[in-house]
Amino acid sequence: MHEVKVYDSSGNLKKIISVKALTKRSDQQIQSPSLYNKKGRKAKPMGKVDEKALKIASTS
């Protein structure tokens, strides 16, 4: 993972998000993904994997 540079609309550097902060954020997202869902979207349920779809995808 690399640091992320955030710019404003005029092209000036606004902030730099460090690798440590990004790693922390991704760990939090794995632990509780509902915190990062956009409003109006429902979380996708973790269901069984469709074996037919897997076979079709693996043969392609």
DAKA-V770446 format. One line per field, one symbol per residue. phi: phi as a letter, one per 40 degrees, with the letter a starting at -180 (. if undefined). A space follows every 10 residues. Layout:
phi->???
This chain:
phi->.bcbbbbccc gcccabcccc cccccccccc cacccbcccg bcccccbccc cccccccccc
